[in-house]
Amino acid sequence: MGFWERVLKAVTGGKGVADPMIYWVYVRCEKCGEPLKARVDLRNELSAEFGERREDTVYTTRKVIIGSGRCHAPVEVRLTFDWRRNLLRREISGGAFLTEAEYQAEIGRQNSSGESL
């Protein structure tokens, strides 16, 4: 757990505060199998593609996620959101998407077996 996570946990009494303008991406590297996560700030990291009407506007972002020590192979994620910042499409190269539960299970399995991330 990082420093700021500990501070947030102390301030909120152990309950994390979910920011609705943050989207978490969970992936697995196809080369080494390392589970990875990345944060997308929906306020600041999206590029607008304006349509004729507000409802036609979409927002896109591209993240390149690199692991912490196994292979350093890039996993590229491309996300598209509607004008209300709801996810419309997601594409990945160099890996596979995970759910948050799958990511947590992978991390727990690695921590219990003593594998390094």
C-alpha positions in Angstrom: 0.0 0.0 0.0 1.4 3.4 -1.0 1.8 6.4 1.2 -1.2 8.3 -0.1 -3.4 5.1 0.1 -2.5 4.8 3.8 -3.3 8.5 4.4 -6.6 8.2 2.6 -7.4 5.0 4.6 -6.6 6.8 7.9 -8.6 9.9 7.0 -11.7 8.0 5.7 -11.6 5.4 8.5 -10.6 2.6 6.2 -13.4 3.2 3.6 -12.0 4.3 0.3 -13.7 7.2 -1.4 -14.6 6.2 -5.0 -14.2 9.2 -7.4 -16.8 8.9 -10.2 -14.4 10.7 -12.5 -11.7 8.0 -12.3 -11.9 4.9 -14.4 -9.6 2.0 -13.5 -8.3 -0.3 -16.2 -7.1 -3.8 -15.3 -5.1 -5.8 -17.7 -2.7 -8.8 -18.0 0.4 -8.7 -20.0 0.3 -11.3 -22.8 4.0 -11.8 -22.7 4.7 -12.5 -19.0 1.2 -12.7 -17.4 1.8 -9.8 -15.0 -1.5 -8.2 -13.8 -1.4 -4.4 -14.2 -3.7 -1.5 -13.5 -3.9 2.0 -14.7 -5.9 5.0 -13.7 -7.8 7.2 -16.2 -8.8 10.7 -15.0 -12.0 11.4 -16.9 -11.7 15.1 -16.3 -8.2 15.6 -17.7 -7.0 12.6 -19.8 -9.6 12.5 -22.5 -9.5 14.0 -26.0 -12.9 15.2 -27.3 -14.1 14.4 -30.8 -17.0 16.8 -31.2 -20.2 15.8 -33.1 -23.0 17.9 -34.5 -24.9 17.6 -31.3 -23.7 17.3 -27.7 -24.9 13.7 -27.7 -22.7 12.9 -30.7 -19.5 13.9 -28.9 -17.2 11.1 -27.8 -14.0 11.1 -25.8 -11.0 8.9 -26.3 -7.8 8.1 -24.5 -4.8 5.8 -25.1 -2.8 4.3 -22.3 0.4 2.4 -22.6 0.9 0.3 -19.5 4.3 -1.2 -18.7 4.9 -3.7 -15.8 7.2 -3.2 -12.9 9.9 -5.7 -13.6 9.1 -8.9 -15.4 9.4 -8.1 -19.1 8.6 -4.4 -19.6 6.5 -5.2 -22.7 3.9 -2.4 -23.4 0.2 -3.1 -23.1 -1.7 -0.5 -25.1 -5.3 0.3 -24.2 -7.6 2.5 -26.2 -10.9 3.6 -24.5 -13.9 5.5 -26.0 -16.5 7.2 -23.8 -19.7 8.9 -24.7 -20.5 12.6 -23.8 -21.5 11.5 -20.3 -18.2 9.7 -19.8 -19.8 6.2 -20.0 -17.5 3.6 -21.6 -18.5 2.8 -25.2 -15.6 0.8 -26.5 -12.3 -0.6 -25.3 -9.5 -2.1 -27.3 -6.2 -3.7 -26.2 -3.0 -4.9 -27.8 -0.3 -6.8 -26.0 -2.6 -8.1 -23.2 -6.0 -9.0 -22.1 -8.6 -7.1 -20.0 -9.3 -8.3 -16.4 -12.1 -7.4 -14.1 -11.2 -5.8 -10.8 -11.9 -9.1 -9.0 -9.7 -11.0 -11.3 -6.9 -8.5 -10.8 -7.2 -8.7 -7.0 -7.2 -12.5 -7.2 -4.0 -12.5 -9.3 -2.3 -10.0 -6.9 -3.4 -12.1 -3.9 -2.2 -15.3 -5.5 1.2 -13.7 -6.3 1.6 -12.2 -2.8 0.8 -15.6 -1.1 3.2 -17.5 -3.3 6.0 -15.0 -2.8 6.2 -14.0 -6.5 7.6 -10.5 -7.1 5.6 -8.1 -9.2 
